[in-house]
Amino acid sequence: MLQKSKNFAIALSCIISGLGQMYLGYTVKGCLFIILNLVSLLISLILIFIPLINLLVGNKFNIIIFQTGIFLNLAFLIFLMYSIYDTYRLTKTEIEKKESKIGILFIINLLL
């Protein structure tokens, strides 16, 4: 198995939330993160641009829809930060697993 890079996994999560998890082998979790992220971003952008388009056309500006879009956009950013943190936590867990395996193999070799 190839050595996976902690920094590369975190960089992938910074680009698209969920890619870092998929890189580390957590494909279901990564796919869920990507889907939730894209849906949140799409809905927030729609809710932000609908009032702006209405304003350009000459209709009344709907501040409630606009504020909801801004709120969802902030939720998207918070979710992105959580994804980066989760990738960091998963890489730390993977490193600890490898170190414990190395330690166990070292002890077994000493006993033999």
C-alpha positions, 0 to 999 in steps of 0.5 A: 500500500502506498504511503498517503500524504497528510498535506495532500489529503488536507489540500484536497479537502480545501479544494472540494470538501470530501475529496480528502476523505475519499483519498484516505479511503473513506469513500462513502463519507467523502461522497456524502460530504461532496453531495451535501456540499454541492447541494448546499452551495447550489441552493445558497447561490440560487437563493442569493441570485433570485432576488438580485435578478428580480431587482434587475428586472424591476420587481421587488427585492426579497430580503428574506430569500437573500438573507436565507441564501447568505445564511446557507452560504455561511453554512457551506463555509462552516461545512467546508472547514469541518471537512478540512478538520475531519480530514486532518483528524482522519490522517492523524488516526491513520498515522497512529494506526501505522505507528501502533502496527510498527510498534507491535511488529517491533515487539513481536520481532524482539520476542522471536 
